[in-house]
Amino acid sequence: MLVSQIKELIDGEIHTCTDKMDIDIKSACGADLMSDVMAFSKENAMLLTGLVNPQVIRTAEMMDMQVVVFVRGKKPTREMCELAEEKGIVLLSTELSMFTACGILYKAGILGKGSDCE
Amino acid sequence: MSSLSLIKKEYDIPANDFSRAGEASSNVRKLLTQLGVNPAIIKRTSIAMYEAELNVVIHGNGGKARVEIFEDRIEIFVYDEGPGIEDIELAMKEGYSTAPDFIREMGFGAGMGLSNIKKNSDRFVIESEPGKGTRVYITIYLIEEGQ
């Protein structure tokens, strides 16, 4: 599913890399615990999280994640946006809760890969 | 195993600087990408080194990382002169953590770090003693098994 479609589905706001709306996302992971993202999520290209700090961007970078969605109305800081822009990571935010955002995307065909971080 | 390293890098890991934590790992990642290393190996290296780097920021009062790239492997040596680890076996246990609350609020300190380094390394050695800091040696082979 294209990032542009994801943005529509979760009524998202885009914060970085507006030129990357055509990235195709097949699987995602939802977590507030970056330790778990690093331990359990091996193949997911998108992270949904309620955590807002620069280490979220670092974690996404190390895990080859191309898109991060901040849920529950949280917005990335300018520092985070700059880091994400530099790393080529798309940052989106949505007013939806983690559960609802994940539910909508799962229903639309995005899967969770890896063990505990589905 | 060749003993001559092709590239040698050293990075400072500043204490308690969470906006910079991960910079060393990010640099190594960039370097490996430029060298055309297999993406799966880059990911394992990134995860292992980033976890080790975070440990130094969180627990070690800052330290250094030395990275050497050989023809057949990457060797990462991360060390600090922090308080050290009293019981390494316990520290290796998934879920065991001594990280303070503010680290947990940042999404870390779940007690997965050391085991995750081990999981992503081909060879992992940790040496530590209370009052004498911690040294972590990580080796990752550049050729995946079966290739």
Contacts between the chains, C-beta under 8 A, distances in Angstrom:
chain1	res1	chain2	res2	distance
A	32	B	107	6.3
A	33	B	107	5.5
A	33	B	108	8.0
A	33	B	110	5.6
A	34	B	106	7.6
A	34	B	107	3.7
A	34	B	108	5.7
A	35	B	107	6.8
A	35	B	108	5.4
A	35	B	109	7.1
A	35	B	110	3.6
A	35	B	111	7.6
A	35	B	112	4.4
A	35	B	113	7.0
A	35	B	116	7.8
A	36	B	110	6.5
A	36	B	112	7.0
A	38	B	47	5.6
A	38	B	50	7.3
A	38	B	51	6.7
A	38	B	112	7.1
A	38	B	116	5.9
A	39	B	112	4.4
A	39	B	115	7.7
A	39	B	116	4.9
A	39	B	119	7.7
A	42	B	43	7.8
A	49	B	107	7.9
A	51	B	106	7.6
A	51	B	107	4.7
A	53	B	18	7.1
A	53	B	106	5.5
A	53	B	107	7.1
A	54	B	18	6.8
A	54	B	19	5.1
A	55	B	18	6.4
A	55	B	21	6.6
A	55	B	22	6.8
A	55	B	54	8.0
A	55	B	106	5.9
A	55	B	107	6.4
A	55	B	108	7.0
A	56	B	107	6.9
A	58	B	21	7.0
A	58	B	22	3.6
A	58	B	25	7.8
A	58	B	26	7.0
A	58	B	50	6.9
A	59	B	50	7.7
A	59	B	107	7.6
A	61	B	22	7.5
A	61	B	26	6.2
A	61	B	29	7.3
A	61	B	46	7.7
A	62	B	22	7.2
A	62	B	25	6.4
A	62	B	26	7.9
A	62	B	29	7.1
A	62	B	43	7.4
A	62	B	46	4.1
A	62	B	47	5.7
A	62	B	50	4.8
A	63	B	43	7.1
A	63	B	46	7.8
A	63	B	47	7.3
A	64	B	39	7.1
A	64	B	43	5.9
A	79	B	19	6.5
A	87	B	26	7.8
